[in-house]
Amino acid sequence: MPLHRESLYAKVVSHGDKKPVNSPGHDTIPVENREGTDSKKGSDGRLAWGSRTDIGLVRSHNEDSFLVQAPVFAVCDGMGGHAAGEVASSIAVQTIAENAPLHADDV
């Protein structure tokens, strides 16, 4: 039995995007590369990341939300089938996105 279904649904918030996490238009899986650092104190480096979520084989919808907004990354798990788990995870990610620092030096 496969661990993941063939179709994936990713929910992403990007900085400056005021749409709710679960709204249409957040169905892409971003992969980004960033080089360097925000300050002269740090060392140069390279970071590559990607993001993906899957409803699995049990539930009919996905309650998970995540944030890919370097330098902050967050995963907010749904409530395991409880009422409005997708709302809770969406609010959590939106709150983090609105309050997260924009630069690594501010973390």
C-alpha positions in Angstrom: 0.0 0.0 0.0 1.5 3.4 -1.0 2.2 5.9 1.8 1.0 8.9 -0.2 -1.7 9.5 -2.7 -0.8 10.6 -6.2 -2.4 14.0 -5.9 -0.8 16.5 -3.6 -2.3 19.7 -2.2 0.2 22.2 -0.8 -0.8 25.3 1.1 1.8 28.1 1.2 1.9 31.7 2.5 4.4 34.0 0.9 5.4 37.4 2.4 3.0 40.2 1.5 0.3 37.8 0.3 -2.9 38.7 2.3 -5.0 35.8 1.0 -5.9 33.1 3.5 -3.5 30.1 3.5 -6.2 27.7 2.2 -7.6 30.0 -0.5 -7.2 29.2 -4.2 -3.9 30.2 -5.6 -1.9 28.5 -2.9 -1.6 25.2 -4.6 2.0 25.3 -5.8 5.0 23.7 -4.2 7.8 26.2 -4.2 11.4 25.3 -4.2 13.8 28.2 -3.7 17.5 28.7 -3.3 19.1 31.6 -1.4 22.8 32.4 -1.3 24.7 34.6 1.1 23.7 36.2 4.4 22.0 39.4 5.5 24.9 40.7 7.5 28.7 40.9 7.3 28.9 39.1 10.6 27.6 35.8 9.2 29.3 33.4 6.8 28.3 32.8 3.3 26.2 29.7 2.7 23.7 28.1 0.5 20.3 26.9 1.6 17.8 25.0 -0.6 14.4 24.0 0.6 11.1 22.7 -0.6 7.7 22.0 0.9 4.9 19.5 0.4 1.9 18.2 2.3 -0.4 15.2 1.7 -3.8 14.2 2.9 -2.7 10.6 3.3 -5.0 7.6 2.9 -7.5 8.2 5.8 -8.9 11.7 5.6 -10.8 13.3 2.8 -9.2 16.8 3.2 -5.9 18.2 4.5 -5.9 20.2 7.7 -2.1 21.0 7.7 -0.6 24.3 6.8 2.9 25.5 6.5 5.0 28.6 5.9 8.0 28.9 3.6 9.2 32.4 4.3 13.0 32.4 4.9 14.4 32.9 7.4 11.3 31.4 9.1 9.8 28.0 8.3 6.7 26.7 10.1 4.6 23.6 10.1 1.1 23.7 11.7 -0.5 20.4 12.0 -4.3 20.1 11.8 -6.3 18.7 14.7 -6.5 15.0 13.5 -10.1 15.2 12.2 -11.5 17.5 14.9 -13.8 20.3 13.8 -12.1 23.2 12.1 -8.5 21.8 12.3 -7.7 23.4 9.0 -8.9 26.7 10.3 -6.7 26.5 13.4 -3.6 25.6 11.4 -4.3 28.3 8.8 -4.7 31.0 11.5 -1.5 29.8 13.1 0.5 30.1 9.9 -1.1 33.4 8.9 -0.2 34.8 12.4 3.4 33.6 12.1 3.7 35.0 8.6 2.5 38.4 9.6 4.8 38.7 12.6 7.9 36.8 11.3 11.2 38.8 10.7 12.1 39.4 7.1 15.9 39.0 7.6 18.0 36.3 9.3 19.7 39.0 11.4 16.3 39.8 13.0 15.6 36.3 14.2 
